[in-house]
Amino acid sequence: MSLEVHKSVQYAEDMTSPLLLTAISEADTDFVAELAADERVTAYIGDGQPWSRAYCEERVAHVLESPGISWFIAWHGKVRIGLFTATQRAGAIEIGYWLSPEFWGQGLAKDLVALGIGQLEKAGITDLIARVAPDNAASLKVLERQGFLVQSQDASLLTLTKAAGPL
């Protein structure tokens, strides 16, 4: 099933989590720009530098136009707290996530990733990958707890997979 189908879907709250995921819209650009301006959030993304407002606008527009990329805003009650991403790659969907630093250390990253993966699995998407900097121990731990296994490593990234069947 294509990621495009899921861009307009608003996901209901998971019964075990206080989080909600909604498809990103242009109205979420300010929130993405706020997250991306924080060097703690972008430390392990791309070149590790904060993103400019203009670059955030470009990225959100690209996501909204691209059938192989879906971003979802994570809500805790009525507060936007993060972002879950799903990007079509060869043979799998690559997931990613950002969480606003004020919510770090509360177990919400685990809940965010679990909810995002659960929604992808409900849509029939089960072969997943994630890439993590080797020194990003917190994200590595979150992904391993969701069943991801390290498959390869280079100087800057670990590649993890989570497959429906045997690896």
Phi, psi and chi 1 to 4 in degrees:
 res  aa     phi    psi   chi1   chi2   chi3   chi4
   1 MET       -  136.5 -172.0  173.5  -91.5      -
   2 SER   -73.4  148.5  164.5      -      -      -
   3 LEU   -65.8  -28.0  -75.5  174.1      -      -
   4 GLU   -55.2  -37.9  178.9   68.3   21.2      -
   5 VAL   -59.3  -30.3  172.7      -      -      -
   6 HIS   -93.4   -2.7  -51.6  -70.9      -      -
   7 LYS   -66.3  -29.1  -73.3 -169.6  174.5 -165.7
   8 SER   -96.9    1.3   63.2      -      -      -
   9 VAL   -82.4  135.8  174.8      -      -      -
  10 GLN  -104.4  120.8 -179.7  169.8  -22.5      -
  11 TYR   -84.5  137.9  -65.1  126.6      -      -
  12 ALA   -74.0  158.6      -      -      -      -
  13 GLU   -60.4  139.5  -81.3 -168.7   54.8      -
  14 ASP   -70.6  139.7 -176.9  -64.7      -      -
  15 MET   -63.4  -24.7  -63.1  -55.9  -76.0      -
  16 THR  -102.9    2.3   62.3      -      -      -
  17 SER  -132.8  144.3  170.6      -      -      -
  18 PRO   -82.3    7.7   31.4  -35.2      -      -
  19 LEU   -93.0  157.4  -60.5 -176.5      -      -
  20 LEU  -135.8  139.9  174.4   76.1      -      -
  21 LEU  -113.5  133.6  -68.2  179.1      -      -
  22 THR  -129.0  146.8   59.1      -      -      -
  23 ALA   -60.6  139.1      -      -      -      -
  24 ILE   -65.4  149.2 -163.5  166.7      -      -
  25 SER  -133.3  170.1   72.3      -      -      -
  26 GLU   -58.0  -30.6 -169.3  174.9  -39.2      -
  27 ALA   -64.8  -15.3      -      -      -      -
  28 ASP   -89.0    0.2  -64.6  -50.8      -      -
  29 THR   -58.7  -41.3  -57.3      -      -      -
  30 ASP   -59.9  -42.0  -72.6  -18.8      -      -
  31 PHE   -65.0  -45.0  174.2   68.3      -      -
  32 VAL   -60.7  -43.2  171.9      -      -      -
  33 ALA   -63.9  -37.7      -      -      -      -
  34 GLU   -64.0  -46.5  179.4 -177.0  -46.1      -
  35 LEU   -61.6  -48.0  -82.6  175.7      -      -
  36 ALA   -71.3  -15.9      -      -      -      -
  37 ALA   -81.7  -12.2      -      -      -      -
  38 ASP   -90.8  115.2 -169.9  -39.6      -      -
  39 GLU   -63.1  -21.2   61.7 -171.4   19.4      -
  40 ARG   -69.3  -34.3  -64.0  170.0  -64.8  173.9
  41 VAL   -74.7  -41.5  173.7      -      -      -
  42 THR   -90.5    1.1   59.3      -      -      -
  43 ALA   -52.6  -33.9      -      -      -      -
  44 TYR  -113.1   19.4  -64.3  109.5      -      -
  45 ILE  -114.7  125.7  -61.1  168.2      -      -
  46 GLY    56.0 -123.2      -      -      -      -
  47 ASP   -86.0    3.8   65.3    2.8      -      -
  48 GLY    83.2    0.6      -      -      -      -
  49 GLN   -94.6  149.4  -63.5  -58.6  -52.6      -
  50 PRO   -58.9  153.1  -24.3   35.0      -      -
  51 TRP   -93.7  144.4  -66.6    2.5      -      -
  52 SER   -75.6  162.1   70.0      -      -      -
  53 ARG   -59.0  -44.0  169.8   65.7 -168.9 -152.2
  54 ALA   -61.5  -41.9      -      -      -      -
  55 TYR   -65.7  -38.8 -174.6   67.6      -      -
  56 CYS   -61.5  -43.1  -70.4      -      -      -
  57 GLU   -60.9  -43.0  -70.0  171.2    0.7      -
  58 GLU   -62.3  -45.4  -70.1  172.6   21.6      -
  59 ARG   -63.2  -46.3  -67.9  -63.2  -57.5  155.3
  60 VAL   -62.5  -44.0  170.2      -      -      -
  61 ALA   -60.6  -41.9      -      -      -      -
  62 HIS   -62.5  -44.3  178.2   69.2      -      -
  63 VAL   -60.6  -44.0  166.3      -      -      -
  64 LEU   -65.8  -25.2  -67.4  172.2      -      -
  65 GLU   -95.3  -13.3  -64.1  168.6   -1.9      -
  66 SER  -101.7  120.8  -60.6      -      -      -
  67 PRO   -68.2  -21.2   20.2  -27.2      -      -
  68 GLY   -94.9    7.0      -      -      -      -
  69 ILE  -131.3  131.3  -54.6  171.5      -      -
  70 SER  -133.4  131.4  -67.2      -      -      -
  71 TRP  -117.6  141.5  -74.6    8.7      -      -
  72 PHE  -127.7  135.5  -59.1   91.8      -      -
  73 ILE   -84.0  133.1  -61.0  -62.8      -      -
  74 ALA   -95.8  129.8      -      -      -      -
  75 TRP  -116.2  142.0  -63.0   80.0      -      -
  76 HIS  -120.1  100.4 -171.1  -87.3      -      -
  77 GLY    67.6 -124.8      -      -      -      -
  78 LYS  -102.0   15.5  -64.5 -175.8 -177.9 -151.8
  79 VAL  -111.7  127.7  177.7      -      -      -
  80 ARG   -74.5  127.2  -74.6 -179.1  -90.4 -150.5
  81 ILE  -120.8  -14.2   65.5  163.1      -      -
  82 GLY  -175.8 -166.7      -      -      -      -
  83 LEU  -142.5  137.7 -178.3   67.5      -      -
  84 PHE  -120.8  131.7 -179.2   83.6      -      -
  85 THR  -120.0  149.2   66.5      -      -      -
  86 ALA  -139.2  122.2      -      -      -      -
  87 THR  -129.5  128.5  -55.9      -      -      -
  88 GLN   -67.7  125.8 -178.8   68.1   54.1      -
  89 ARG  -123.3  173.7  -58.2  -72.0 -174.3 -146.2
  90 ALA   -62.4  112.1      -      -      -      -
  91 GLY    82.4   -3.7      -      -      -      -
  92 ALA  -162.3  167.7      -      -      -      -
  93 ILE  -102.4  127.5  -61.0  -64.8      -      -
  94 GLU   -90.0  126.4 -179.6  178.2  -10.6      -
  95 ILE  -102.1  158.3   67.0  156.6      -      -
  96 GLY  -155.0  166.8      -      -      -      -
  97 TYR  -158.2  152.6   64.4   95.7      -      -
  98 TRP  -128.9  145.2  -61.0    4.2      -      -
  99 LEU  -134.0  132.7 -172.3   63.4      -      -
 100 SER   -58.8  131.6 -179.9      -      -      -
 101 PRO   -53.6  -28.9  -28.9   37.3      -      -
 102 GLU   -66.1  -12.4   67.9 -170.7  -89.6      -
 103 PHE  -108.2    4.1  -63.5   99.9      -      -
 104 TRP   -65.8  150.8  -69.4    2.2      -      -
 105 GLY    77.9   11.5      -      -      -      -
 106 GLN  -113.4    6.5  -59.6  175.5   33.9      -
 107 GLY    80.8    5.3      -      -      -      -
 108 LEU   -76.1  -27.9  -67.1  171.9      -      -
 109 ALA   -62.9  -43.2      -      -      -      -
 110 LYS   -58.9  -47.0  172.6 -176.2   64.7   81.6
 111 ASP   -64.7  -41.2  -67.9  -16.0      -      -
 112 LEU   -61.5  -48.7  168.7   57.3      -      -
 113 VAL   -66.1  -42.2  172.4      -      -      -
 114 ALA   -61.3  -42.8      -      -      -      -
 115 LEU   -66.2  -44.6 -177.6   57.7      -      -
 116 GLY   -61.1  -47.3      -      -      -      -
 117 ILE   -62.9  -42.0  -70.1  170.6      -      -
 118 GLY   -58.8  -41.1      -      -      -      -
 119 GLN   -68.5  -39.0  -65.6  -57.0  -30.3      -
 120 LEU   -64.0  -42.9  -69.0  171.2      -      -
 121 GLU   -64.0  -39.1  -71.4  174.0  -14.8      -
 122 LYS   -60.7  -29.3  -76.0  180.0 -170.0  175.0
 123 ALA   -86.7    3.8      -      -      -      -
 124 GLY    87.8    9.2      -      -      -      -
 125 ILE   -97.9  110.4  -61.6  168.6      -      -
 126 THR  -122.3  -21.2   55.6      -      -      -
 127 ASP   -89.8  110.1  -68.8  -28.5      -      -
 128 LEU  -124.4  150.2  -54.9  173.4      -      -
 129 ILE  -131.0  160.4   63.0  170.5      -      -
 130 ALA  -147.8  149.8      -      -      -      -
 131 ARG  -122.2  134.6  -65.1 -177.5  -63.5  159.8
 132 VAL  -139.7  140.5  179.3      -      -      -
 133 ALA   -65.1  137.7      -      -      -      -
 134 PRO   -56.2  -29.5  -22.6   31.2      -      -
 135 ASP   -93.0    8.3   57.7  -19.0      -      -
 136 ASN   -92.6   71.9 -170.6  -11.2      -      -
 137 ALA   -60.2  -37.0      -      -      -      -
 138 ALA   -64.3  -46.2      -      -      -      -
 139 SER   -68.1  -38.5  -76.5      -      -      -
 140 LEU   -59.3  -44.0 -177.0   58.7      -      -
 141 LYS   -63.0  -43.6 -174.8  175.7  175.4 -179.9
 142 VAL   -58.7  -47.7  165.5      -      -      -
 143 LEU   -67.7  -41.6  -67.6  164.7      -      -
 144 GLU   -62.8  -36.0  -72.4  175.7  -26.8      -
 145 ARG   -67.7  -19.0  -73.8 -174.5  174.5  170.1
 146 GLN   -93.9    7.2  -66.0  -59.0  -43.1      -
 147 GLY    95.5    9.2      -      -      -      -
 148 PHE   -78.2  144.6  -78.7   80.3      -      -
 149 LEU  -124.4  139.4  -59.0  170.5      -      -
 150 VAL   -67.6  126.6  174.9      -      -      -
 151 GLN  -108.3  -30.6  -64.8  -60.5  -52.3      -
 152 SER  -157.1  163.7   64.9      -      -      -
 153 GLN  -147.4  137.1  178.1  175.2   -2.1      -
 154 ASP  -122.9 -169.2   64.5   27.2      -      -
 155 ALA   -61.1  -30.2      -      -      -      -
 156 SER  -115.4  -15.6   63.0      -      -      -
 157 LEU  -143.2  143.7  -72.7  174.6      -      -
 158 LEU   -98.4  137.6  -61.6  171.3      -      -
 159 THR  -108.0  125.3  -60.9      -      -      -
 160 LEU  -114.8  150.9  -61.3   91.3      -      -
 161 THR  -129.7  153.4   60.3      -      -      -
 162 LYS  -138.0  110.7  176.9  179.6  172.8   68.6
 163 ALA  -111.1  153.4      -      -      -      -
 164 ALA   -65.3  -37.7      -      -      -      -
 165 GLY  -112.7 -165.5      -      -      -      -
 166 PRO   -60.7  144.3  -15.5   24.3      -      -
 167 LEU   -78.2      -  -65.6  175.2      -      -
